[in-house]
């Protein structure tokens, strides 16, 4: 995607749009606002693909963090209520990233750093093979 690969963006959209839309419902006051959050998240991904570094194997926490960062005001209830079942199958790192970004209001980078998932985090060398990843590789993963 960093090289302008539209197929990679399409793959990311196909893989995550439905869950991201449900997540946006928990953050937005109206369906139109939820759709705007999803569109903005994918636009942000496309526009900043060369800068995006993932702290886990999944793009979903980054996308949910992008939605949460653009949402205005907190709505009552659990902001992850519509995606909790989707996150049940995610890794513990992905669930923790989502929780810290969407519920606690941290940026993706802050949450990843707090969880020790970025190279700059203390104790990083004790977790080999878990460095930052590009947002979407050529095969869409």
C-alpha positions as CSV (number, residue, x, y, z in Angstrom):
1,X,0.0,0.0,0.0
2,X,2.9,2.3,0.7
3,X,3.7,2.2,-3.0
4,X,0.2,3.2,-4.0
5,X,-1.1,-0.4,-4.3
6,X,-4.8,0.0,-4.7
7,X,-5.3,-3.7,-4.5
8,X,-3.8,-3.8,-1.0
9,X,-6.2,-1.0,0.1
10,X,-9.1,-3.0,-1.4
11,X,-7.9,-6.1,0.5
12,X,-7.7,-4.1,3.7
13,X,-11.2,-2.7,3.1
14,X,-12.7,-6.1,2.3
15,X,-11.1,-7.6,5.4
16,X,-11.9,-4.9,7.9
17,X,-14.7,-2.6,6.7
18,X,-17.6,-4.5,8.3
19,X,-16.0,-4.8,11.7
20,X,-14.8,-1.2,11.5
21,X,-18.3,0.0,10.7
22,X,-19.7,-1.8,13.7
23,X,-16.9,-0.2,15.8
24,X,-17.8,3.2,14.4
25,X,-21.4,2.7,15.5
26,X,-20.2,2.7,19.1
27,X,-18.3,6.0,18.6
28,X,-20.7,8.0,16.4
29,X,-24.0,9.6,17.2
30,X,-25.5,8.9,13.7
31,X,-25.1,6.3,11.0
32,X,-23.8,9.0,8.7
33,X,-21.2,10.0,11.2
34,X,-20.2,6.3,11.6
35,X,-19.8,6.0,7.8
36,X,-17.7,9.2,7.8
37,X,-15.4,7.7,10.5
38,X,-14.8,4.6,8.5
39,X,-14.1,6.6,5.3
40,X,-11.7,8.8,7.2
41,X,-9.9,5.9,8.7
42,X,-9.3,4.3,5.3
43,X,-8.4,7.6,3.8
44,X,-5.9,8.2,6.6
45,X,-4.4,4.8,5.9
46,X,-4.1,5.5,2.2
47,X,-2.6,9.0,2.7
48,X,-0.1,7.9,5.4
49,X,0.6,4.4,4.3
50,X,4.4,5.0,4.2
51,X,4.3,6.1,7.9
52,X,2.0,3.4,9.3
53,X,3.8,0.9,11.5
54,X,1.8,-1.8,13.1
55,X,2.5,-3.0,16.6
56,X,0.7,-6.3,16.1
57,X,-0.2,-8.6,13.2
58,X,-3.6,-7.0,12.5
59,X,-4.5,-3.7,10.9
60,X,-7.8,-3.6,12.8
61,X,-6.6,-2.0,16.0
62,X,-4.9,0.8,14.0
63,X,-8.1,1.4,12.0
64,X,-10.2,1.4,15.2
65,X,-7.8,3.8,16.8
66,X,-8.1,6.1,13.7
67,X,-11.9,6.0,14.0
68,X,-11.7,6.8,17.8
69,X,-9.2,9.6,17.2
70,X,-11.7,11.3,14.8
71,X,-14.8,10.7,16.8
72,X,-16.1,13.8,18.6
73,X,-17.3,13.3,22.1
74,X,-18.0,10.2,24.1
75,X,-21.3,8.4,23.8
76,X,-22.8,6.5,26.7
77,X,-22.0,2.8,27.0
78,X,-19.1,0.7,25.9
79,X,-17.6,2.1,22.7
80,X,-16.5,-1.4,21.7
81,X,-19.9,-3.0,22.3
82,X,-20.6,-3.7,18.7
83,X,-17.2,-5.4,18.1
84,X,-16.5,-7.3,21.3
85,X,-17.5,-10.6,19.7
86,X,-15.2,-9.8,16.7
87,X,-12.3,-9.0,19.1
88,X,-12.8,-12.3,21.0
89,X,-10.9,-14.1,18.3
90,X,-8.1,-11.5,18.1
91,X,-4.8,-11.8,19.9
92,X,-4.4,-10.4,23.4
93,X,-2.2,-7.7,22.0
94,X,-4.8,-6.6,19.5
95,X,-7.6,-6.6,22.1
96,X,-5.4,-4.6,24.5
97,X,-4.5,-2.1,21.7
98,X,-8.2,-1.6,20.9
99,X,-9.2,-1.2,24.5
100,X,-6.5,1.4,25.2
101,X,-7.2,3.4,22.0
102,X,-11.0,3.2,21.8
103,X,-12.0,3.0,25.4
104,X,-9.1,4.9,27.1
105,X,-8.6,7.4,24.4
106,X,-4.9,6.8,23.8
107,X,-3.2,7.1,20.4
108,X,-2.2,4.0,18.7
109,X,1.5,4.8,19.3
110,X,0.9,5.5,23.0
111,X,-1.0,2.3,23.5
112,X,1.6,0.2,21.6
113,X,4.4,1.8,23.6
114,X,2.6,1.1,26.9
115,X,2.1,-2.5,25.9
116,X,5.7,-2.8,24.9
117,X,4.9,-3.5,21.3
118,X,7.1,-0.9,19.7
119,X,10.9,-1.1,19.2
120,X,11.4,2.0,21.4
121,X,9.6,0.4,24.4
122,X,11.7,-0.8,27.3
123,X,12.2,-4.6,27.3
124,X,11.7,-4.8,23.6
125,X,14.6,-7.1,23.0
126,X,12.9,-9.8,25.1
127,X,10.2,-10.2,22.5
128,X,11.9,-11.2,19.3
129,X,10.1,-11.2,16.0
130,X,7.4,-8.8,17.2
131,X,8.7,-5.6,15.7
132,X,6.6,-3.1,13.8
133,X,5.0,-4.2,10.5
134,X,4.0,-2.4,7.4
135,X,0.3,-1.7,7.3
136,X,-0.5,-4.1,4.4
137,X,2.0,-6.2,2.5
138,X,1.6,-7.1,-1.1
139,X,-0.4,-10.3,-0.3
140,X,-2.8,-8.2,1.9
141,X,-1.7,-9.5,5.3
